[in-house]
Amino acid sequence: MKKSVRRVFWLLALCFFVLLGYLGKLVITDRQEISSNAYNIRVRNDMEGIQRGDILDKDGELLATSVLQSDGSYQREYPRARMSAHVTGYSSVGKTGVEAAANFSMMSVHHELQQRIANILNGKDPKGNDVVLTIDMDIQSVAGNLLGSAKGAVVVMEPSTGRVLAMQAYPDFDPNTVGKQWESLTADEDSPLVNRATQGLYPPGSTFKIVTALAGMEHMQNWQNFTVECTGESYFENKVIHCYNNQAHGTVDMKKAMEASCNCYFAALAKEVGAKNLSEVMQRCGVQMDYGFDVAYSQSVMHLDKKSTESELVETGIGQGKTSVSPLYMAMVISAVANDGMMMRPYMIDHMQYPNGSTGKTTVPEKLTQICSATESGLLEEMLIDVVERGTGQAAQVAGVTVAGKTGTAENATGNDHSWFVGYAPAENPRVAIAVVIEDIGDAKATPIAGKVLQVALEKTAK
């Protein structure tokens, strides 16, 4: 009998400590995630008696603030409205963007007791922590104006750190009126609430030839001597690969093929490399990696393994088929090439700022993965410089600056092709990288947009 009692006692004790540990995990580890979750009904209303912290750009420009109303409540206002909509998100019908990601910090009061005592005299409520972003609104505004009414996205990144300097997407919305326009916004077929920069998934088109070229360098001993006679089209299994406008490029090696964006060459290269090897390189380049960005994002998609057919393989090699990526991810890839092969974790929240002006929690740049060696990134860079100087990417040139980049035209099953450009500058000492995608455009509009945004970004980062 005593033995059975002891067993029951230890079982109950075990259950108690498991429950205690789980509660501890919720309070200590998961509290910020729970507080930031848009499905948590408590985030629909600010905590009573606390003024939500502000959101600021890197230079201190106000992007979101709480304004006291006559009834004692706070109304969230967004001075830059649509221009920063997909960055700040909204805090009304739920929360998105930075409003969701940093909800816990903006509703946390630093030295609450001191604030409450001090505010008794002035009648103000305690204020939560401000969030300072890496976003530069000058670059953000230029990207937004150039994007105009074209569906797509622009992402500007600092290659050495992963700091996102601009993240623009269209269609957008006015975060000041989300509550009033909720029904029309959610019913809109253009999905303006979707952040195309992080949540949009597109076939990468020829920008993905960067990854295919890397696979060729690693898995073909004679890759520098590997040439293809391009006649404008090639046959693989049951798939016909065409170069743009069926243009015949003649005899091309990797360098010339990158410059001319020759599909026939890179399809043949993918076949030589093989599905298993190309798949491994894609995985190492983070195609399916969870990179933990600050705001909601879609994970890139790939369907390639050693069992894939030759048709699937060659389509993947030229950025078509079943591969889908986000503009943010392509900005990460080109940033890695610029950063000697090191891919940094992207981030947009720089630090927290307390009401007294002191700095709180700060994001530290973090290596995500090594996609290639510095030697390989140097070889890729030489080719990408040629693309901009005399190849398909000439519209991205910036006066007095060496730009490295790659254009892309991605087939769209429901309309005109998507236009891509990824690149960075100055090639000798990269300060900024960019990814631009324009939906359903059918021409190279992404390339000149990238060049103009790069020029402004270089001017801002030179200061």
SVG drawing of the C-alpha trace seen along z (x, -y; Angstrom):
<svg xmlns="http://www.w3.org/2000/svg" viewBox="-16 -69 56 71">
<polyline fill="none" stroke="black" stroke-width="0.4" points="0.0,0.0 2.8,-2.4 4.6,-1.6 1.5,-2.5 1.1,-5.8 4.7,-6.7 4.2,-6.0 1.1,-8.2 3.0,-10.9 6.0,-10.9 3.6,-10.9 1.8,-13.9 5.0,-15.6 6.3,-15.0 3.1,-16.5 3.4,-19.5 7.0,-20.3 6.2,-19.7 3.3,-22.2 5.5,-24.6 8.2,-24.4 5.7,-24.9 4.3,-28.0 7.8,-29.3 8.4,-28.8 5.3,-30.8 6.2,-33.7 10.0,-33.8 10.6,-32.5 7.3,-32.8 5.8,-36.0 7.0,-38.3 5.9,-35.9 2.5,-35.6 2.2,-39.3 3.1,-39.9 0.9,-37.3 -1.8,-38.8 -4.3,-36.0 -4.0,-37.0 -7.3,-38.9 -5.7,-41.0 -3.5,-42.8 -6.6,-44.4 -6.6,-46.8 -3.7,-48.7 -3.1,-48.1 -5.1,-50.6 -3.1,-53.5 0.0,-53.0 0.9,-55.1 2.2,-52.8 5.8,-53.5 6.7,-55.1 8.2,-53.6 11.1,-55.6 13.3,-55.3 17.1,-55.2 17.4,-59.0 14.6,-59.4 11.8,-60.3 8.4,-59.4 6.6,-56.6 4.0,-55.6 2.8,-57.3 -0.1,-57.2 -2.2,-60.4 -4.4,-60.9 -8.1,-61.3 -10.8,-63.3 -12.2,-60.1 -8.8,-59.3 -8.0,-56.5 -5.1,-56.5 -5.4,-56.6 -2.5,-55.2 -1.3,-57.5 1.1,-57.0 2.6,-60.2 4.2,-58.6 1.0,-56.5 1.3,-54.4 5.0,-55.1 5.9,-53.0 2.7,-50.8 4.3,-47.4 7.1,-48.3 5.1,-49.6 2.1,-47.5 -1.0,-48.5 -2.4,-48.4 -6.1,-48.4 -7.8,-45.3 -5.1,-43.1 -1.5,-43.9 1.0,-43.4 4.5,-44.5 6.7,-46.1 3.5,-46.8 3.2,-43.1 6.9,-42.2 7.7,-44.8 4.3,-44.8 5.8,-43.5 8.5,-46.2 6.2,-49.1 3.9,-48.2 6.6,-47.6 7.3,-50.5 10.9,-51.1 11.2,-52.1 7.4,-52.0 7.3,-53.0 9.4,-56.1 7.4,-57.0 4.1,-56.7 5.3,-58.8 6.7,-61.5 3.6,-61.5 1.2,-62.1 2.2,-65.7 1.9,-66.2 -1.1,-63.9 0.5,-61.8 0.3,-58.1 3.5,-56.0 5.0,-55.5 6.2,-52.3 9.6,-51.9 10.2,-53.3 11.4,-51.1 14.2,-52.4 14.4,-50.7 17.2,-50.3 14.9,-51.8 16.1,-55.0 13.0,-56.8 14.8,-58.8 15.7,-55.5 12.3,-54.1 10.5,-57.1 12.6,-57.0 11.9,-53.2 8.1,-53.8 7.9,-56.7 9.8,-54.7 7.6,-51.7 4.6,-53.9 1.5,-51.9 3.4,-48.9 2.8,-45.7 6.1,-44.5 8.7,-45.1 12.1,-46.7 14.4,-45.6 17.7,-47.4 20.1,-45.8 23.6,-46.4 25.5,-43.2 28.0,-43.2 25.3,-43.3 22.0,-42.2 20.4,-45.6 17.4,-46.3 17.6,-50.0 14.4,-50.0 11.5,-47.6 8.9,-48.8 5.9,-47.0 2.9,-47.8 -0.1,-47.6 -0.1,-49.1 -2.6,-50.6 -3.1,-53.5 -2.5,-52.1 -4.4,-55.1 -7.7,-53.9 -7.3,-50.1 -10.2,-49.7 -12.6,-51.7 -11.6,-50.1 -11.1,-46.5 -13.8,-44.9 -12.7,-46.4 -9.0,-45.7 -9.6,-42.1 -11.8,-41.7 -9.3,-43.4 -8.0,-40.8 -4.7,-42.7 -4.1,-41.8 -2.7,-45.2 -2.3,-43.9 0.2,-41.3 3.8,-42.5 5.2,-41.4 8.7,-42.2 8.7,-39.4 5.5,-37.4 5.4,-37.4 6.8,-34.3 7.9,-34.5 9.9,-32.3 13.4,-34.0 14.0,-33.8 17.6,-34.5 18.6,-36.0 18.8,-32.4 21.6,-31.7 23.9,-33.0 23.1,-29.8 23.4,-27.6 26.8,-29.1 28.0,-28.5 26.9,-24.8 28.9,-24.6 32.0,-26.0 31.8,-23.5 30.8,-20.3 32.6,-20.6 36.3,-20.5 36.4,-21.9 33.7,-24.5 35.9,-27.3 36.2,-25.3 32.6,-24.2 31.0,-25.8 27.6,-25.5 26.7,-26.4 23.5,-28.4 21.1,-28.5 18.4,-30.2 16.7,-27.0 17.7,-23.6 15.9,-20.3 16.0,-18.5 13.9,-15.3 10.4,-16.7 11.3,-20.3 12.3,-23.0 14.4,-25.8 14.4,-29.2 16.7,-32.1 15.0,-35.5 13.4,-36.3 15.0,-33.1 18.3,-35.0 21.2,-32.8 24.3,-33.6 26.7,-31.3 29.5,-29.6 29.4,-30.8 31.2,-29.9 29.9,-30.8 31.1,-34.4 29.6,-35.2 26.4,-33.3 26.0,-35.3 26.5,-38.5 23.9,-37.6 21.7,-35.7 21.8,-32.6 19.2,-30.1 20.6,-27.3 23.9,-27.5 22.6,-27.4 20.1,-24.6 23.0,-22.5 25.1,-23.5 22.4,-22.3 22.2,-19.0 26.0,-18.5 25.8,-19.4 22.9,-17.1 19.8,-17.4 21.3,-16.1 24.3,-18.5 22.2,-21.5 19.7,-20.7 22.5,-20.6 23.8,-24.0 20.3,-25.5 19.9,-24.2 23.2,-25.7 22.2,-29.0 19.2,-29.0 16.4,-28.4 14.4,-26.6 16.0,-28.1 14.1,-29.7 16.0,-33.0 13.8,-34.6 13.1,-38.0 11.4,-40.6 8.1,-40.7 6.0,-38.0 7.7,-36.3 7.2,-33.4 9.8,-30.7 11.2,-30.1 10.1,-26.9 12.1,-24.3 11.2,-20.9 14.4,-19.4 16.2,-16.2 18.0,-13.3 14.7,-11.8 13.8,-14.9 13.4,-14.6 15.7,-16.2 13.0,-18.7 12.5,-19.7 16.3,-20.0 16.9,-22.4 13.9,-24.5 15.2,-24.9 18.7,-25.8 17.3,-28.9 15.0,-30.0 11.7,-28.6 9.8,-25.4 8.7,-24.9 11.2,-27.3 9.7,-30.3 11.5,-33.0 10.8,-36.3 12.5,-39.6 13.9,-39.6 15.5,-36.2 17.1,-37.4 18.4,-40.5 20.0,-38.1 21.6,-36.0 23.1,-38.9 24.3,-40.4 26.1,-37.1 27.9,-37.3 28.9,-40.9 30.0,-39.8 32.6,-37.1 29.9,-34.4 28.7,-35.1 24.9,-35.4 23.8,-37.6 20.6,-37.2 18.3,-40.1 16.9,-42.5 14.9,-45.7 14.6,-46.5 17.8,-48.2 17.2,-48.9 14.8,-49.9 14.8,-53.4 13.6,-54.2 11.5,-57.3 14.5,-59.0 16.4,-58.7 18.7,-55.9 19.3,-52.8 17.8,-49.5 18.0,-46.1 20.1,-46.3 20.2,-43.8 23.7,-42.4 24.5,-41.4 24.6,-37.6 26.0,-35.2 23.3,-33.0 25.3,-30.7 28.2,-30.6 26.9,-30.1 30.3,-30.0 34.0,-30.8 35.4,-34.3 37.2,-33.0 33.9,-31.8 32.1,-35.1 35.0,-37.0 34.5,-35.0 30.8,-35.6 31.4,-39.3 33.5,-39.6 30.7,-38.1 28.1,-40.3 30.1,-43.4 30.1,-42.5 26.4,-42.0 25.9,-45.7 28.8,-47.2 28.0,-45.6 25.3,-42.9 21.6,-42.8 21.9,-45.0 23.2,-48.3 20.1,-50.2 21.3,-49.7 24.5,-51.6 25.4,-54.4 27.8,-57.1 31.2,-56.8 30.4,-53.6 31.0,-49.9 27.8,-48.0 27.5,-44.2 24.2,-42.6 21.9,-40.2 18.7,-40.8 15.9,-38.3 12.7,-37.7 10.4,-35.1 7.6,-33.5 4.2,-34.1 1.5,-31.5 -1.3,-34.0 0.0,-37.0 3.1,-38.8 6.5,-38.0 7.8,-39.3 10.9,-41.6 13.8,-41.1 17.1,-42.8 19.5,-42.0 22.8,-43.7 25.2,-45.7 27.6,-48.6 30.3,-49.7 31.6,-46.3 35.1,-47.0 33.6,-47.7 29.9,-46.9 27.8,-49.2 24.3,-48.4 22.6,-45.5 19.2,-45.5 16.5,-43.2 13.6,-44.5 10.7,-42.6 7.9,-44.0 5.0,-41.8 3.3,-41.2 5.4,-43.8 6.9,-42.0 10.0,-44.2 13.1,-45.1 11.5,-47.8 13.1,-46.4 16.6,-47.2 16.4,-51.1 14.5,-51.3 17.3,-49.4 19.9,-51.7 18.1,-54.9 17.5,-53.4 21.1,-52.3 22.3,-55.8 20.3,-57.3 21.3,-54.5 25.0,-55.1 24.6,-58.8 23.0,-58.2 25.4,-55.5 28.4,-57.6 27.6,-60.2"/>
</svg>
